[in-house]
Amino acid sequence: MFVILVYDTLAERNPSVLKTCRQYLHWVQRSVFEGELSAAQYRSLTRELTAQIDIGYDSVRIYTTRVAEFIDKHTIGVSLAETGPVL
């Protein structure tokens, strides 16, 4: 599945959330990530993020679609996207 993830967390939690997201997805803008995930990777990512955030304060939004080709993307300004493989 193709995933777009956006997060808004307390500043002190940002580094750990950023690190986790970078393990699974491509960083495309400040707190925005995208990429292909298997169902198992998706479950692992959401489990890790749920353990890291304060669910009463922080927010993680995840949009999914079957394939990236169904998403039209348009960037105004500087493209910050990393398109290489996720390590």
Sine and cosine of phi, psi and omega as CSV:
sin_phi,cos_phi,sin_psi,cos_psi,sin_omega,cos_omega
0.00,0.00,0.49,-0.87,0.07,-1.00
-1.00,-0.10,0.73,-0.68,-0.12,-0.99
-0.84,-0.55,0.68,-0.73,0.21,-0.98
-0.88,-0.47,0.83,-0.56,-0.04,-1.00
-0.85,-0.52,0.73,-0.69,0.02,-1.00
-0.77,-0.64,0.74,-0.68,0.02,-1.00
-0.77,-0.64,0.45,-0.89,0.08,-1.00
-0.64,-0.77,0.98,-0.22,-0.07,-1.00
-0.81,-0.59,0.27,-0.96,0.10,-0.99
-0.85,0.53,0.65,-0.76,-0.11,-0.99
-0.77,0.63,-0.61,0.80,-0.04,-1.00
-0.94,0.35,-0.34,0.94,0.03,-1.00
-1.00,-0.08,-0.23,0.97,-0.03,-1.00
-0.80,0.60,-0.73,0.68,-0.04,-1.00
-0.86,0.51,-0.65,0.76,-0.02,-1.00
-0.95,0.31,-0.61,0.79,0.04,-1.00
-0.92,0.40,-0.68,0.73,0.04,-1.00
-0.85,0.52,-0.74,0.68,-0.02,-1.00
-0.87,0.48,-0.69,0.72,0.02,-1.00
-0.89,0.45,-0.74,0.68,-0.01,-1.00
-0.88,0.48,-0.62,0.78,0.00,-1.00
-0.92,0.38,-0.35,0.94,0.04,-1.00
-0.96,0.28,-0.35,0.94,-0.09,-1.00
-0.90,-0.43,-0.54,0.84,-0.20,-0.98
-0.75,-0.66,0.20,-0.98,0.07,-1.00
-1.00,0.05,0.75,-0.66,0.09,-1.00
-0.97,0.26,0.82,-0.58,-0.02,-1.00
-0.88,-0.48,-0.35,0.94,0.02,-1.00
-0.19,-0.98,0.63,-0.78,-0.04,-1.00
0.12,0.99,-0.99,0.16,-0.02,-1.00
-0.88,-0.47,0.61,0.79,-0.02,-1.00
-0.82,-0.58,0.73,-0.68,0.00,-1.00
-0.74,-0.68,0.42,-0.91,0.08,-1.00
-0.48,-0.88,0.35,-0.94,0.06,-1.00
0.36,-0.93,0.07,-1.00,0.02,-1.00
-1.00,0.02,0.73,-0.69,0.07,-1.00
-0.73,-0.69,0.56,-0.83,0.17,-0.98
-0.98,0.19,0.20,-0.98,0.03,-1.00
-0.88,0.48,-0.63,0.78,0.01,-1.00
-0.92,0.40,-0.66,0.75,0.05,-1.00
-0.90,0.44,-0.65,0.76,0.02,-1.00
-0.87,0.49,-0.72,0.69,0.02,-1.00
-0.89,0.46,-0.66,0.75,0.01,-1.00
-0.90,0.43,-0.71,0.70,0.02,-1.00
-0.87,0.50,-0.76,0.65,-0.04,-1.00
-0.92,0.39,-0.56,0.83,0.04,-1.00
-0.91,0.41,-0.71,0.71,0.01,-1.00
-0.90,0.44,-0.71,0.71,-0.02,-1.00
-0.91,0.40,-0.63,0.78,0.03,-1.00
-0.87,0.49,-0.59,0.81,0.01,-1.00
-0.96,0.28,-0.42,0.91,-0.08,-1.00
-1.00,0.00,-0.49,0.87,-0.13,-0.99
-0.99,-0.10,0.23,-0.97,0.15,-0.99
-1.00,-0.10,0.96,-0.27,-0.10,-1.00
-0.92,0.38,-0.19,0.98,0.07,-1.00
-1.00,0.01,-0.15,0.99,-0.05,-1.00
-0.76,-0.64,-0.72,0.69,-0.09,-1.00
-0.99,0.14,0.26,-0.97,0.01,-1.00
-0.65,-0.76,0.75,-0.66,0.14,-0.99
-0.80,-0.60,0.85,-0.52,0.04,-1.00
-0.94,-0.34,0.74,-0.67,-0.02,-1.00
-0.81,-0.59,0.84,-0.55,0.05,-1.00
-0.95,-0.32,0.71,-0.70,0.00,-1.00
-0.80,-0.60,0.50,-0.87,0.13,-0.99
-0.53,-0.85,0.28,-0.96,-0.06,-1.00
-0.92,0.40,-0.69,0.72,-0.02,-1.00
-0.61,-0.79,0.47,-0.88,-0.04,-1.00
-0.90,0.43,-0.42,0.91,-0.05,-1.00
-0.89,0.46,-0.32,0.95,0.02,-1.00
-0.99,0.12,-0.06,1.00,-0.03,-1.00
-0.96,-0.28,0.85,-0.53,0.13,-0.99
-1.00,0.01,0.80,-0.60,-0.02,-1.00
-0.90,-0.44,0.68,-0.74,0.03,-1.00
-0.64,-0.77,0.82,-0.58,-0.01,-1.00
-0.93,-0.37,0.75,-0.66,0.13,-0.99
-0.93,-0.37,0.83,-0.56,-0.05,-1.00
1.00,-0.08,-0.39,-0.92,-0.11,-0.99
-0.96,0.28,0.76,-0.65,0.09,-1.00
-1.00,0.04,0.86,-0.51,-0.01,-1.00
-0.99,-0.17,0.09,1.00,-0.13,-0.99
-0.89,0.45,0.65,-0.76,0.18,-0.98
-0.97,-0.22,0.83,-0.55,-0.09,-1.00
-0.96,-0.29,0.02,1.00,0.01,-1.00
-0.96,0.27,0.04,-1.00,-0.01,-1.00
-0.92,0.40,0.49,-0.87,0.08,-1.00
-1.00,0.09,0.78,-0.62,-0.04,-1.00
-0.99,-0.12,0.00,0.00,0.00,0.00
